[in-house]
Amino acid sequence: MSAIAGLIRLDRQAADRATLERMQALLAPYGRDAQRQWRRDATGLLHTLLRSTPEDSFDQQPLAAPGGDCVLLFDGRLDNRAELAGRLGLSSAESARLADSELVLRACLRWDTQAPEQLCGPYALACWQPARQRLWLARDPMGGRPLFWHRQAGFFAFASLPKALFCIPGVPRSLCEERLLDQLALLPMKGPESFYKDIYRVEPGQLLILDGERLDTRRFHRFDPEREIRFARDDDYLEAFREHLEQAIASCLRSAGPIASHLSSGFDSSTVTALAARQLARREQRLTAYTAVPREGFDGPLPKGRHGDEGPAASALAARFGNIDHVLIRPGDTSALDHLQYLTEAVDRVAQNPCNSVWTQAIKADAAARGCRVLLTGQKGNMSISYSGETYLPALWRSGHWLRWWRELHAYRARHPQSGWRGLLARSLAPSLPGPLWTMLARRREQGSALTDYSAIHPEWMQRMNPTERARTVGWDLSYRPWHDGRRMRIAALERQDAAEYALATNLQGLEIRDPTADLRLVEFCLAVPDHQYLRDGQNRWLLRRLMADVLPPEILDSRSKGYQAADWYEGLERNLPRLREELQRLAANSRVGEVLDVAALQHLLEHWPQSGDWTSARTIQAYRLKLLRGLATGHFIRHVEGDNR
């Protein structure tokens, strides 16, 4: 994996070497193993490399094609190496000594701007064609690696992170209010805006072409909500699913060093860990599996239907594999405050979900200390392999299959007695209600909370920015009406966030984070499978449950509760109340922060700290885990941009 950047002078002046050196210095920590540049007259390209695959030892980027037809920068991993090599007419012996970037260069020479359609895996790439004075940039459809760009009258520049662009004289560093609104109002990241004004992102599945002075963009990939796979037998779906999932796992095990994985008590990471361990065992290799657990002796309150210690279930899974080294990660004396500065600088954006940073950073640190090069996750599993299928109920009702709906509803209620009839009926019928009727009922039943209940957004700034209009523009339903189309729901969820900067930031620990559940081939297969394969006889996740029935332990397969990550999160904050007050004082002293955030409301939360035992209510969680912590992260980022947080 890599970090990349480039500067192209449209005014034909020489690309400034000192500027390129500054850009490289900032990106070097993300590619600690090698840093190289390519400079010709008005163009400068740079690449920093973290060797995470065996083939990375052959990487010599930036890569210039013989004859100078194009120069390539590639940050990514090819998950279809053998297939691509075959299309390029290369034997396995020939491709074995080629870096992924060399295969991509040959693809660019063969297919030009259609090359991204031939690539599978997480990537961001830049292809400069000197003779044509044409540059094109692309990112993979799942958005696995980041890429940003900026244009002025005299130049065009791109980089893996905005911080490298700010090395260029004249590039402004100021906030993008629209993206900040999206962050605070939990709206989807639609459009090219980044968190910085006039710094834009190449969107997932997008191709950007700079041809002379002309700039064009187009999508080379879109998920198809109408595509559906139909097999004759249930077992046909199961076998095809097995093949896709095993392929995705195998693609993520091509590593230059030991491999680690996240392991919770949920379906996604346990499935990834189990199947990875099984494949690694065939190579006589081990897997280090990490489970985040509360402090020793923690017996604090938990929300209904949740369990705070995921260690026992994870240990039951690890015990089934002789090649798993299971490591429990406890919070120690750290809190979410300890990582705010580091995360803000590492990802160059508002830190997301700071509550979980305690254990995610601890896992990365331990894995790096053990010499691991790859860290597996299952972050996209809910939208792919472990989709619950529960939108099948409203889909049956809406399509008029009422007898089947009634039978499935009764079966679901029998398997999930904690689900009340009223809630089940509401979820089935709500998607089919006329819009005005749904709006009226939602208001009467007070479904959902006011935005200011869980967001630190300042009411006056919110009124000026108008999140309702912004939501309408990006096609987002602020009433959160239940879905009847599971395929469109999952596509919306997959496209809602773009957090590729986090994948890049993992490079700082010498690790590459890999998510088999985000494999495009697997995701598109799962999207195309009919809902009746995910919900059957009241059993949700039916497809994955059948596949893993003899692999996962009962503690995971039969669990009636869900793991609660960072269950002791509030204890770390309580130990750091003086630091919290100091941080809020710094936020209050910043006029820009005070314009965007309701700092007085955050200070009020500190003054009315919950009593012991009052950490399970939805209101308390919204106020402190969401509003306070996310507000602190947003304020920290604003101060970072304003330059007064050091």
C-alpha positions, -999 to 999 in steps of 0.1 A, spaced: 0 0 0 11 35 -7 5 72 -5 7 92 -38 7 128 -49 13 149 -80 16 184 -93 10 194 -129 17 230 -139 -9 241 -164 10 273 -171 40 251 -181 63 265 -154 86 240 -138 72 219 -110 89 232 -79 112 207 -64 110 221 -29 72 218 -29 74 182 -40 99 175 -12 75 190 13 47 169 0 68 137 1 80 144 37 44 146 48 34 114 31 65 94 39 52 81 72 23 64 53 49 46 31 79 40 53 96 15 31 104 35 0 99 71 -14 106 80 -50 97 109 -74 94 114 -111 99 149 -124 98 162 -159 95 200 -166 60 210 -155 51 177 -138 61 161 -106 48 128 -93 57 111 -60 51 77 -43 57 64 -8 55 26 -3 45 3 26 54 -32 15 24 -54 26 24 -80 -1 53 -102 -13 51 -86 -48 57 -52 -33 94 -60 -31 94 -55 -69 76 -21 -68 96 8 -83 69 35 -86 64 60 -101 63 37 -131 71 51 -165 61 30 -195 88 23 -222 85 51 -247 70 74 -221 34 69 -231 23 71 -195 35 73 -159 16 55 -132 10 60 -95 -9 32 -78 -20 29 -42 -38 -3 -37 -39 -41 -39 -50 -62 -68 -74 -90 -58 -76 -104 -93 -39 -107 -102 -42 -141 -119 -73 -131 -139 -58 -97 -149 -25 -113 -159 -43 -138 -181 -62 -110 -199 -29 -93 -205 -14 -124 -220 10 -131 -192 19 -165 -178 19 -172 -141 57 -173 -142 59 -139 -158 34 -122 -135 49 -138 -103 78 -113 -104 57 -82 -112 43 -58 -86 6 -50 -86 15 -16 -100 33 -32 -130 1 -51 -139 -19 -20 -135 5 -1 -158 1 -27 -185 -37 -25 -180 -36 12 -185 -16 8 -217 -40 -18 -230 -74 -3 -220 -66 34 -213 -94 49 -192 -113 17 -193 -86 0 -172 -102 7 -138 -131 -16 -149 -106 -45 -152 -93 -41 -116 -106 -57 -85 -94 -46 -50 -90 -14 -31 -71 12 -50 -66 49 -60 -45 55 -91 -32 83 -112 -21 79 -149 -2 108 -165 1 107 -203 28 133 -212 24 133 -250 -13 139 -247 -9 162 -217 -37 142 -201 -41 130 -165 -67 106 -152 -75 96 -116 -97 67 -104 -108 50 -72 -122 16 -67 -161 12 -64 -159 3 -27 -137 34 -19 -109 14 -3 -82 41 -7 -85 79 -7 -76 105 -33 -81 142 -33 -75 170 -58 -73 208 -62 -73 230 -93 -63 266 -99 -57 286 -130 -20 277 -130 -19 241 -118 -37 209 -109 -26 188 -79 -37 155 -63 -28 136 -32 -38 108 -10 -46 133 18 -54 170 17 -24 178 40 0 172 10 -19 197 -11 -15 224 15 23 222 8 16 240 -25 17 278 -23 -17 293 -28 -38 263 -18 -62 275 8 -68 256 40 -103 264 52 -134 245 62 -161 232 39 -193 240 57 -214 217 36 -193 186 45 -192 198 81 -230 199 81 -231 164 67 -209 152 96 -230 169 123 -264 160 108 -253 124 100 -260 129 63 -244 108 35 -212 119 18 -227 127 -16 -208 148 -41 -171 155 -44 -167 179 -14 -141 171 13 -139 186 47 -118 214 32 -131 241 9 -120 238 -27 -103 204 -20 -123 177 -37 -123 139 -34 -124 115 -63 -155 95 -54 -156 57 -52 -161 42 -86 -154 76 -103 -130 85 -131 -116 120 -133 -99 131 -166 -79 163 -170 -73 168 -207 -54 200 -212 -77 226 -196 -108 205 -197 -119 185 -166 -145 157 -168 -157 131 -144 -178 100 -149 -188 69 -129 -174 37 -142 -193 16 -117 -227 17 -101 -245 -9 -80 -275 -23 -98 -306 -24 -76 -325 -44 -102 -299 -73 -106 -311 -105 -90 -296 -140 -91 -320 -169 -94 -309 -205 -88 -330 -236 -88 -321 -248 -53 -313 -233 -19 -280 -253 -19 -270 -236 -52 -271 -202 -34 -251 -217 -5 -223 -231 -27 -220 -199 -48 -219 -179 -15 -192 -202 -1 -171 -198 -33 -173 -160 -33 -165 -157 4 -136 -181 4 -122 -162 -26 -125 -129 -8 -107 -143 22 -80 -158 1 -74 -125 -16 -68 -108 17 -42 -133 29 -15 -123 3 9 -108 29 45 -99 33 43 -108 70 22 -122 98 -16 -116 97 -39 -105 125 -77 -100 127 -104 -84 147 -125 -109 165 -157 -99 183 -188 -119 193 -206 -110 161 -210 -128 129 -188 -108 106 -154 -107 123 -159 -143 136 -166 -155 101 -136 -137 87 -113 -150 115 -125 -186 113 -122 -189 75 -89 -170 75 -75 -194 102 -87 -224 82 -69 -212 50 -38 -202 69 -36 -236 87 -32 -252 53 -1 -232 49 10 -239 84 7 -203 93 -8 -187 125 -33 -159 130 -34 -134 158 -70 -126 167 -78 -95 188 -109 -90 210 -116 -58 228 -130 -64 263 -138 -41 293 -114 -38 322 -111 -67 346 -140 -69 369 -163 -45 350 -199 -50 359 -214 -17 348 -248 -12 334 -255 -22 298 -283 -13 273 -311 -38 270 -302 -68 248 -265 -61 248 -235 -80 265 -205 -60 275 -178 -87 274 -173 -103 240 -143 -123 253 -161 -156 261 -178 -160 228 -146 -149 209 -125 -174 230 -150 -202 221 -143 -195 184 -105 -192 189 -105 -225 208 -117 -243 177 -86 -235 157 -51 -246 168 -34 -218 148 -52 -188 164 -33 -168 190 -61 -150 209 -53 -117 225 -77 -97 248 -73 -60 246 -84 -39 276 -86 -1 278 -62 4 306 -59 40 316 -66 54 282 -97 73 271 -111 87 238 -94 120 246 -60 104 243 -63 98 205 -81 129 193 -50 148 183 -33 118 167 -64 107 147 -72 142 135 -37 146 121 -35 110 108 -68 110 88 -69 148 80 -106 150 88 -131 148 117 -123 117 137 -152 93 135 -166 73 164 -139 85 189 -154 62 216 -140 31 199 -106 47 192 -93 33 226 -95 -3 215 -89 1 178 -56 20 183 -46 -5 210 -51 -34 186 -31 -18 159 -3 -10 183 -1 -46 195 -3 -61 160 25 -38 148 46 -47 178 42 -84 169 54 -77 134 21 -82 117 16 -66 82 -21 -72 77 -51 -66 100 -84 -83 89 -118 -68 97 -154 -74 87 -167 -39 87 -190 -42 56 -204 -75 67 -238 -62 77 -244 -50 41 -230 -81 25 -224 -115 42 -245 -111 73 -274 -91 59 -304 -99 82 -330 -101 54 -356 -84 76 -368 -61 48 -383 -93 33 -413 -89 56 -423 -54 43 -414 -66 7 -439 -95 10 -466 -72 23 -460 -46 -4 -460 -71 -32 -493 -87 -20 -479 -120 -8 -499 -117 23 -502 -154 33 -464 -159 30 -460 -126 49 -483 -138 77 -464 -172 80 -430 -155 80 -441 -129 105 -454 -156 129 -422 -176 125 -401 -145 131 -420 -137 163 -415 -173 175 -378 -171 171 -375 -136 184 -400 -133 213 -384 -100 224 -398 -85 192 -433 -72 200 -462 -76 176 -467 -38 173 -431 -33 163 -431 -61 137 -464 -49 122 -451 -13 120 -419 -24 103 -439 -44 78 -465 -17 70 -447 16 74 -428 14 41 -462 11 22 -480 40 40 -487 72 20 -460 97 27 -481 123 46 -496 95 68 -462 82 77 -449 116 85 -479 122 108 -476 89 126 -438 93 130 -444 127 147 -472 114 169 -451 84 180 -420 107 183 -399 83 163 -364 94 161 -349 122 182 -343 159 174 -310 164 158 -297 185 187 -304 155 211 -275 136 196 -255 162 177 -236 192 190 -246 214 161 -254 250 170 -291 257 165 -284 291 147 -258 276 124 -282 247 117 -309 270 108 -286 289 84 -272 257 68 -307 241 65 -300 203 69 -335 196 57 -328 211 23 -293 195 23 -309 161 29 -334 167 1 -306 176 -22 -286 144 -15 -318 122 -14 -317 113 22 -348 106 43 -345 124 76 -376 107 90 -357 74 87 -388 56 73 -382 18 73 -372 3 39 -391 -23 19 -363 -29 -6 -334 -45 11 -311 -41 -20 -316 -4 -23 -312 0 15 -279 -17 15 -267 2 -16 -276 34 2 -257 23 33 -226 13 13 -226 47 -4 -233 67 27 -198 70 41 -163 74 26 -138 68 53 -108 56 32 -85 80 51 -87 55 80 -74 27 58 -45 49 48 -39 60 84 -33 23 94 -2 25 72 13 47 100 16 16 122 32 -4 93 -1 -23 88 -26 -27 60 -62 -31 70 -82 -55 48 -119 -63 48 -129 -94 29 -166 -85 34 -159 -54 12 -147 -75 -17 -166 -61 -47 -173 -95 -62 -187 -107 -29 -207 -76 -23 -223 -76 -57 -232 -113 -53 -247 -107 -19 -267 -78 -32 -281 -99 -60 -292 -128 -38 -330 -127 -32 -342 -118 3 -358 -152 9 -322 -166 12 -315 -142 41 -348 -146 60 -364 -181 61 -388 -195 87 -382 -166 109 -344 -171 110 -325 -140 100 -290 -142 84 -301 -176 71 -275 -178 43 -246 -171 66 -259 -193 94 -261 -223 71 -226 -217 58 -211 -213 93 -233 -238 112 -204 -262 118 -177 -235 121 -190 -209 146 -196 -219 182 -231 -218 198 -220 -188 218 -221 -168 185 -246 -187 164 -273 -189 191 -267 -156 210 -298 -136 218 -278 -105 227 -255 -82 208 -220 -72 218 -216 -36 231 -183 -23 220 -163 -3 246 -189 -11 273 -168 8 299 -163 38 277 -177 63 302 -152 53 329 -123 66 309 -141 99 305 -150 101 342 -113 98 350 -105 126 327 -133 151 336 -107 179 343 -92 174 308 -127 174 293 -134 208 310 -101 222 296 -109 209 261 -144 226 262 -128 258 275 -105 257 244 -135 251 222 -154 280 238 -125 303 232 -125 297 194 -151 318 176 -153 295 146 -161 265 169 -187 286 187 -204 294 154 -207 257 144 -211 239 177 -233 245 207 -204 246 232 -227 258 260 -248 226 256 -217 205 258 -206 223 290 -241 217 304 -236 180 299 -204 181 319 -221 200 347 -249 174 348 -228 142 346 -249 111 350 -250 92 382 -236 57 384 -261 33 367 -276 59 345 -255 50 314 -280 26 297 -308 50 286 -309 60 250 -310 96 260 -278 93 280 -260 74 253 -271 100 227 -260 129 249 -226 116 260 -214 89 236 -227 107 205 -233 144 211 -204 151 235 -177 129 220 -185 136 184 -188 173 193 -154 172 208 -140 155 177 -156 181 154 -144 210 175 -109 195 176 -109 193 138 -121 229 134 -93 241 157 -69 219 137 -79 237 105 -78 271 122 -43 263 135 -48 268 172 -48 232 185 -11 228 193 
